Amino acid sequence: MKIAISAAETSGDLLGSKLVASLKKQDPTLVIEGLAGEKMLDAGCKQLWDQKLVNVMGFSEVLKKLPSLMRLRKTIIDHFSNTQPDVFIGVDAPDFNFVIEKKLKDKGIKTVHFISPSVWAWRQSRIKKIKQSTDLVLCVFPFEVDFYKKNQQRALFVGHPLAESLTPRKNHAVGKSVLLMPGSREGEVKKLLPEMLSAVRLMAEQDDELIFHLALANNALLEWAKQQVQGVSIGISVGDAHQRMEQADLVVVASGTATLEVALVGVPMVVVYKLSSFSYFIASRLVKSKYVSLPNVIAGKLLVPELIQEDANGKNIAQHAMQIISSDNQPLIKEFNTIHTQLKHNAADESAHAIIEFMNE
């Protein structure tokens, strides 16, 4: 049997490689080929097109590469329309993959989308496009399946890859260590870090035993951050957030996937987020979720404080942080452990099993 696959981003290469390995393990005779990166190649995928052709960051870069991206997408559609694989799998990258999936589905080829886009949270109108494009959506959150069922779209919960790589810490000796994680994009770091540092100054005045650390996602803003922290007693490091959160008693974190990572390790947190006024105006009309942070969304209730826009200021952050530092957080950590248990399946194996069953229907 032949499987066509398209993984259009670096993160997709990692997810795709685990999926390819699991598919090969369950059926070594499978031929898997398509748009792939190095890791997928190592796992046994035949690379028809190199992922490097697609992996672009940022709006301006996408615009520059748009003609070549569209040509590549047409090439992929034409190729698989002719070879007629048993199934086509789009790995993440919905904007790129859904167009391919729709064209192939229209030609009678079975289509699977691995890792649902956050359609339950915003731009819910996209469900129409998803239904036109894909026969089966594989989801990393259980509540996503409910959303798809309501909209008559076939979907299956397979577990979250992060719950496999991150485990709740054990025997943490409670102290007074506060970690700042202001995000990875320049815009959000520049909006959030000054407010976080304002909170640090207020907290240090209230308790001189507190220890602060700033974990940056990359080197891009290191020099700028060093200027920002002048006069503040705080350590700075780059690219080691997972190790740092293992030691922290509290994390002040930008809303995003990082909030789930912190919860899976089992660390109390304050979630902050700021958009430009215009972006917030647009987002507030498109977002349909009651909560913004993943721990709250998954639990369906307010587990961790969310400080958004004007509320994400130094005074508020400090107030919530001090409250958490001085509380017994065991009930919260139990809730985090429940989330970990809920999400921990072997996502790649579960997905491979579902895809093979689907092909044989």
Secondary structure, DSSP 8 states (H G I E B T S, - for coil): -EEEEEE-SHHHHHHHHHHHHHHHHH-TT-EEEEEE-HHHHHHT-EEEEEGGGT---SHHHHHHHHHHHHHHHHHHHHHHHHH--SEEEEES-HHHHHHHHHHHHHTT-EEEEES--STTTB-GGGHHHHHHH-SEEEESSHHHHHHHHHTT--EEE---HHHHH-----S-----EEEEE--SSHHHHHHHHHHHHHHHHHHHHH-TT-EEEEEESSGGGHHHHHHHTTTS--EEEES-HHHHHHH-SEEEEESSHHHHHHHHHT--EEEEE---HHHHHHHHHHB--S-SSHHHHHHTS--S-EEEGGG-SHHHHHHHHHHHHTS--HHHHHHHHHHHHHH-S-HHHHHHHHHHHHHT-
